[in-house]
Amino acid sequence: MDLGLVDIEWADGEGGGLRKSVLEAVSRVRFESMLPVRRFTSYRGQRHFMGWYWAATTESLVGFESRLERDRAMLLDHDRRVVGLASQPFRVTWHGEKRRISHTPDYFARLKDGSGLVVDVRPADRVGPEDGVKFSATEAMCQEMGCWSFALVHEPDPVEMANVRWLAGYRHPRKRVGDVAKQLVDAFDDPQLLMAVGDPLSVLPTLYHLLWCGDLRLDLAVPLGDGSMVGCAAVSHG
């Protein structure tokens, strides 16, 4: 795909107006810091579940237009590779076989290595032929960019999602008590049961925060509970 023939439009983070360019010229634009390219509208009787998710990674609000998008924002926020995140980051337009086609991805994530991740969220049973064309074209654009990758994601694993939702309740930095955090990291240098250390009322909020941050690790594929094995990130990959 010729990136010089693909237009991209995004909201200026400073003035709030729209900017436009060809896709090949925007590799250095910080899309993770931009406002949504279109408004999140609400109205009486609407079927979509929409709102704003507070991302601990950026300490800013990220929009969503469905529960599935909200869950994906939460998973991206929890992903330690992600250092920046924005919703509805830009609109791309290109020439299709019969007409011009436009598409607005759901999320743009900036990763630790400086690359970008473009994310579309859709239930697995709701990807129609027209959607497939847009997603395939967007993936091809990202491949041509070289510094971006693309992911079409569906429903997350329900157990992992339930665990991440629980930990997200402790994502705010205020849950991290310095002395307690150090003691917990030292205590879990050798993996052991979640409930093995300290008074639950004073320790668990910081423990869950450390699990959210990735300073401590556990297996998210099984339900989180008293019997969960917890270890330091450096030694436990479960």
PESUL-V715573 format. One record per residue. N is the residue number from 1. PSI is psi in degrees with one decimal (none if undefined). OMEGA is omega in whole degrees, 0 to 359 (* if undefined). NEAR is the number of other ideal C-beta (glycine too) atoms within 10 Angstrom. Layout:
# PESUL-V715573
n: {N/N}
psi: {PSI/PSI}
omega: {OMEGA/OMEGA}
near: {NEAR/NEAR}
This chain:
# PESUL-V715573
n: {1/2/3/4/5/6/7/8/9/10/11/12/13/14/15/16/17/18/19/20/21/22/23/24/25/26/27/28/29/30/31/32/33/34/35/36/37/38/39/40/41/42/43/44/45/46/47/48/49/50/51/52/53/54/55/56/57/58/59/60/61/62/63/64/65/66/67/68/69/70/71/72/73/74/75/76/77/78/79/80/81/82/83/84/85/86/87/88/89/90/91/92/93/94/95/96/97/98/99/100/101/102/103/104/105/106/107/108/109/110/111/112/113/114/115/116/117/118/119/120/121/122/123/124/125/126/127/128/129/130/131/132/133/134/135/136/137/138/139/140/141/142/143/144/145/146/147/148/149/150/151/152/153/154/155/156/157/158/159/160/161/162/163/164/165/166/167/168/169/170/171/172/173/174/175/176/177/178/179/180/181/182/183/184/185/186/187/188/189/190/191/192/193/194/195/196/197/198/199/200/201/202/203/204/205/206/207/208/209/210/211/212/213/214/215/216/217/218/219/220/221/222/223/224/225/226/227/228/229/230/231/232/233/234/235/236/237/238}
psi: {133.3/108.2/-20.1/-11.4/2.8/122.5/145.4/136.5/136.2/163.1/128.7/122.2/-18.7/-57.0/-16.0/-5.5/173.6/140.9/153.5/143.1/-178.3/150.4/-35.0/-11.8/6.8/20.3/-24.1/2.7/135.0/75.1/-21.9/-10.9/3.8/155.9/158.5/141.0/-17.4/157.8/150.6/103.5/146.2/151.2/158.6/131.1/5.6/150.0/-23.0/141.2/112.3/162.0/-157.5/133.6/129.9/113.8/122.9/-29.5/-41.9/-7.7/46.6/168.5/140.3/126.5/156.2/155.0/10.7/164.0/-34.8/-40.9/-39.4/-44.3/-38.1/-38.8/-40.5/-42.9/-39.7/-38.5/-34.7/-21.6/118.9/-10.1/-21.3/128.0/-7.4/147.6/133.3/148.1/150.5/56.1/-30.1/168.3/127.5/142.6/135.2/168.0/120.2/-170.1/-36.8/-19.6/170.2/141.2/138.5/152.7/137.4/108.4/159.9/-39.9/151.8/124.7/134.9/131.0/163.4/-32.9/3.5/-10.0/167.9/148.1/118.7/127.8/130.3/137.8/125.3/135.9/142.9/-31.5/9.2/30.5/94.9/177.0/-43.6/-39.5/-43.0/-39.1/-45.9/-43.7/-41.3/-41.1/-41.0/-40.4/-41.6/-39.8/-44.6/-39.1/-40.7/-34.2/-34.5/-41.2/2.4/152.2/167.5/143.5/124.4/116.4/149.6/-148.7/131.9/165.5/127.8/-35.9/-47.7/-41.9/-40.3/-40.2/-43.6/-38.4/-42.7/-47.7/-29.6/-25.0/-11.9/21.3/-22.1/138.9/-24.0/-15.6/-11.0/108.7/117.1/-53.7/-41.1/-41.2/-44.5/-43.2/-39.6/-42.5/-42.1/-41.8/-34.5/20.0/-37.2/123.6/137.9/177.4/145.8/-40.6/16.9/-11.7/127.0/176.2/121.7/-40.8/-35.5/-21.0/-39.3/-42.0/-43.7/-37.7/-47.0/-35.7/-42.0/-35.0/-38.8/-45.4/-20.8/3.7/-32.1/155.9/153.1/169.2/108.0/-5.6/-8.4/151.6/135.2/133.3/-175.2/-29.8/6.1/137.6/129.0/139.2/168.2/151.9/-35.0/-20.9/-14.1/126.7/16.5/none}
omega: {180/182/177/179/179/177/176/183/181/181/178/182/182/184/179/178/180/176/184/179/170/189/184/185/189/184/182/178/181/183/179/180/186/173/176/183/174/185/172/184/176/181/182/176/182/183/183/174/185/180/183/178/178/182/179/181/183/185/180/181/178/184/173/182/176/176/179/177/178/179/180/176/180/179/177/178/180/183/184/175/187/178/177/185/177/178/181/192/181/176/177/181/180/180/173/181/184/184/175/183/177/181/176/177/183/183/168/179/172/182/184/182/178/179/179/176/178/188/169/183/180/173/185/183/181/176/180/181/180/176/181/178/181/181/180/178/179/177/178/178/181/178/179/178/178/182/178/170/185/176/169/186/181/180/178/174/186/180/178/182/178/178/182/176/180/181/180/177/181/185/184/181/181/178/182/176/191/182/180/180/180/180/181/179/178/184/183/175/169/183/177/183/183/186/187/188/166/177/184/184/183/187/189/179/178/178/179/177/179/176/176/184/183/175/170/183/170/181/181/181/177/183/179/180/182/183/179/177/182/176/177/183/185/186/183/182/182/*}
near: {14/11/19/10/12/21/16/23/16/24/22/11/14/8/8/8/7/13/16/12/14/13/23/15/11/16/12/6/18/13/23/21/15/20/17/16/20/13/10/14/9/10/6/4/4/10/5/14/12/15/15/14/20/14/22/18/20/17/9/15/12/24/21/24/19/16/12/19/26/20/20/26/26/22/18/23/21/23/17/12/12/20/15/20/24/26/26/24/27/25/18/21/17/21/12/13/6/6/7/9/15/13/17/19/25/22/26/25/25/21/17/11/8/8/15/21/22/23/22/21/22/18/10/9/8/9/15/10/6/10/14/11/14/21/18/12/17/22/18/15/21/20/12/14/19/10/11/20/16/19/17/20/18/13/14/16/11/8/14/17/16/14/22/22/14/14/20/21/12/20/19/14/9/8/20/16/15/8/8/20/19/11/15/24/15/10/17/27/13/9/16/13/13/20/15/12/18/15/7/12/7/10/18/18/18/22/24/20/25/24/26/22/20/11/18/24/20/19/17/19/10/14/13/20/10/9/10/17/16/24/18/18/16/10/11/17/8/13}
